[in-house]
């Protein structure tokens, strides 16, 4: 450890300066005063602008500061919503954990090494079902749709998505035969009976 500290001794003042900036930026995002999104955004923008003006004080870490500001800019549109919407988490860690847990259980049930392709088609239903069954056991009576029209619309959209996937699979399996059948159906539609 001593050798490592000696080897990096010259860069410690820059690291301390950079850490000071990060600590100030984190304090703005922590929002101990309970400010609204506009106020937090304004304070954060001012601090990142000051960081840009003082980037030379960071020495070798100036490029890291540029990268930090670039990434912050890419997240900017959704970065401050949590300050106006109560109950909205500041990070998406819980959401990532939920999807990761779903993928894990899906792989265990199916024996697959990768996520089930059916999630793409039926994910809107499967994920809701996975979330609901975590909270409590679901009775058979609760599975009866309360609004038949909405249920049919959902089924129709799922079947439509499944049909698109099926056509894609048919094309990948035998592109020539698929295109030939598609061409024949178009010719039959345009010719008079």
C-alpha positions as CSV (number, residue, x, y, z in Angstrom):
1,X,0.0,0.0,0.0
2,X,2.9,2.3,0.8
3,X,4.3,1.8,-2.7
4,X,0.9,2.6,-4.3
5,X,0.6,5.8,-2.3
6,X,4.1,6.9,-3.2
7,X,3.5,6.2,-6.9
8,X,0.3,8.2,-6.9
9,X,1.4,11.0,-4.6
10,X,1.6,13.6,-7.3
11,X,-2.0,13.2,-8.4
12,X,-3.6,13.4,-4.9
13,X,-4.1,17.2,-4.9
14,X,-6.1,16.8,-8.2
15,X,-8.0,13.9,-6.8
16,X,-8.9,16.0,-3.7
17,X,-10.1,18.8,-5.9
18,X,-12.2,16.5,-8.0
19,X,-13.7,14.8,-5.0
20,X,-14.6,18.2,-3.6
21,X,-16.6,19.0,-6.8
22,X,-18.3,15.6,-6.8
23,X,-19.2,16.1,-3.1
24,X,-20.8,19.5,-3.9
25,X,-22.7,18.0,-6.9
26,X,-23.9,15.1,-4.8
27,X,-25.1,17.6,-2.1
28,X,-27.2,19.4,-4.7
29,X,-28.8,16.1,-5.8
30,X,-29.4,15.0,-2.2
31,X,-31.6,18.1,-1.9
32,X,-31.7,18.3,1.9
33,X,-33.7,21.6,1.6
34,X,-36.5,19.9,-0.3
35,X,-36.4,22.2,-3.3
36,X,-38.4,21.6,-6.4
37,X,-37.0,20.2,-9.6
38,X,-36.5,23.7,-11.2
39,X,-34.4,24.9,-8.2
40,X,-32.3,21.7,-8.1
41,X,-31.8,21.9,-11.9
42,X,-30.7,25.5,-11.7
43,X,-28.2,24.8,-8.8
44,X,-26.9,21.7,-10.5
45,X,-26.5,23.6,-13.9
46,X,-24.6,26.4,-12.1
47,X,-22.3,23.9,-10.4
48,X,-21.5,22.0,-13.6
49,X,-20.8,25.3,-15.4
50,X,-18.4,26.2,-12.6
51,X,-16.8,22.8,-12.9
52,X,-16.3,23.5,-16.6
53,X,-14.7,26.9,-15.9
54,X,-12.3,25.4,-13.3
55,X,-11.4,22.2,-15.2
56,X,-7.7,23.3,-15.4
57,X,-7.5,22.9,-11.6
58,X,-8.2,19.2,-12.1
59,X,-5.0,18.6,-14.1
60,X,-5.0,15.1,-15.5
61,X,-8.6,14.6,-14.3
62,X,-9.9,17.4,-16.6
63,X,-10.8,14.8,-19.3
64,X,-12.7,12.8,-16.7
65,X,-14.6,16.0,-15.7
66,X,-15.5,16.6,-19.4
67,X,-16.8,13.0,-19.6
68,X,-18.8,13.5,-16.4
69,X,-20.5,16.6,-17.9
70,X,-21.2,14.8,-21.2
71,X,-22.9,11.9,-19.4
72,X,-24.8,14.3,-17.2
73,X,-26.0,16.1,-20.3
74,X,-27.3,12.9,-21.8
75,X,-29.3,12.2,-18.6
76,X,-30.5,15.8,-18.2
77,X,-34.1,15.4,-19.5
78,X,-35.1,12.9,-16.8
79,X,-32.6,13.7,-14.1
80,X,-34.7,16.0,-12.0
81,X,-38.3,14.5,-12.2
82,X,-37.9,12.7,-8.9
83,X,-38.0,16.1,-7.1
84,X,-41.5,17.0,-8.4
85,X,-43.1,13.5,-8.3
86,X,-43.5,12.1,-4.8
87,X,-42.6,8.5,-4.5
88,X,-40.5,8.4,-7.6
89,X,-37.1,6.9,-6.7
90,X,-34.0,8.9,-7.5
91,X,-32.4,5.9,-9.2
92,X,-33.6,3.1,-11.3
93,X,-31.8,0.4,-9.2
94,X,-35.1,-1.1,-7.9
95,X,-36.4,-1.3,-11.4
96,X,-33.3,-2.9,-12.7
97,X,-33.4,-5.3,-9.8
98,X,-37.0,-6.2,-10.6
99,X,-36.2,-6.9,-14.3
100,X,-33.1,-8.9,-13.3
101,X,-35.1,-11.0,-10.9
102,X,-37.7,-11.6,-13.6
103,X,-35.0,-12.7,-16.1
104,X,-33.4,-15.0,-13.5
105,X,-36.7,-16.7,-12.6
106,X,-37.6,-17.0,-16.3
107,X,-34.3,-18.7,-17.1
108,X,-34.7,-21.1,-14.2
109,X,-38.2,-22.1,-15.2
110,X,-37.4,-22.5,-18.9
111,X,-33.9,-24.0,-18.5
112,X,-32.6,-21.4,-21.0
113,X,-29.3,-19.6,-20.6
114,X,-30.7,-16.4,-22.1
115,X,-34.0,-14.5,-21.6
116,X,-37.1,-16.0,-23.2
117,X,-38.0,-14.4,-26.5
118,X,-41.6,-14.6,-25.5
119,X,-40.9,-11.7,-23.1
120,X,-40.7,-9.4,-26.1
121,X,-44.2,-10.3,-27.2
122,X,-45.9,-10.9,-23.9
123,X,-43.8,-8.9,-21.6
124,X,-46.5,-6.4,-20.8
125,X,-48.6,-9.2,-19.4
126,X,-45.9,-11.5,-18.0
127,X,-44.1,-8.7,-16.0
128,X,-47.3,-7.5,-14.4
129,X,-48.2,-11.0,-13.5
130,X,-44.8,-11.6,-12.0
131,X,-45.1,-8.4,-10.0
132,X,-48.6,-9.2,-8.8
133,X,-47.8,-12.8,-7.7
134,X,-44.8,-11.5,-5.6
135,X,-47.2,-9.4,-3.5
136,X,-49.7,-12.2,-2.7
137,X,-51.3,-15.4,-4.0
138,X,-53.8,-14.8,-6.8
139,X,-57.2,-16.7,-6.6
140,X,-58.8,-18.2,-9.8
141,X,-61.7,-15.8,-9.3
142,X,-59.4,-12.8,-9.7
143,X,-58.3,-14.1,-13.1
144,X,-61.7,-13.5,-14.6
145,X,-61.6,-10.2,-16.6
146,X,-63.7,-7.4,-15.2
147,X,-63.8,-5.5,-18.5
148,X,-64.2,-7.9,-21.4
149,X,-63.7,-5.2,-24.0
150,X,-60.3,-4.2,-22.6
151,X,-59.3,-7.8,-22.2
152,X,-60.1,-8.6,-25.8
153,X,-58.2,-5.5,-27.0
154,X,-55.2,-6.7,-25.0
155,X,-55.4,-10.2,-26.4
156,X,-55.7,-8.8,-29.9
157,X,-52.6,-6.7,-29.5
158,X,-50.7,-9.7,-28.1
159,X,-51.8,-11.9,-30.9
160,X,-50.8,-9.2,-33.5
161,X,-47.3,-8.9,-32.0
162,X,-47.1,-12.7,-32.0
163,X,-48.0,-12.8,-35.7
164,X,-45.3,-10.3,-36.5
165,X,-42.7,-12.4,-34.7
166,X,-44.0,-15.5,-36.6
167,X,-43.6,-13.8,-39.9
168,X,-40.1,-12.7,-39.0
169,X,-39.3,-16.3,-38.0
170,X,-40.7,-17.6,-41.3
171,X,-38.6,-15.1,-43.2
172,X,-35.4,-16.0,-41.4
173,X,-36.0,-19.7,-41.8
174,X,-36.6,-19.6,-45.6
175,X,-36.4,-16.1,-47.1
176,X,-37.0,-17.2,-50.7
177,X,-40.1,-19.1,-50.0
178,X,-41.4,-16.4,-47.7
179,X,-40.9,-13.7,-50.4
180,X,-42.4,-15.9,-53.1
181,X,-45.6,-16.4,-51.0
182,X,-45.7,-12.7,-50.2
183,X,-45.3,-11.8,-53.9
184,X,-48.1,-14.3,-54.9
185,X,-50.5,-12.8,-52.3
186,X,-49.8,-9.3,-53.6
187,X,-50.3,-10.4,-57.2
188,X,-53.6,-12.1,-56.3
189,X,-54.8,-8.9,-54.5
190,X,-54.1,-6.6,-57.5
191,X,-55.5,-8.9,-60.3
192,X,-59.2,-8.6,-61.0
193,X,-61.3,-11.8,-60.1
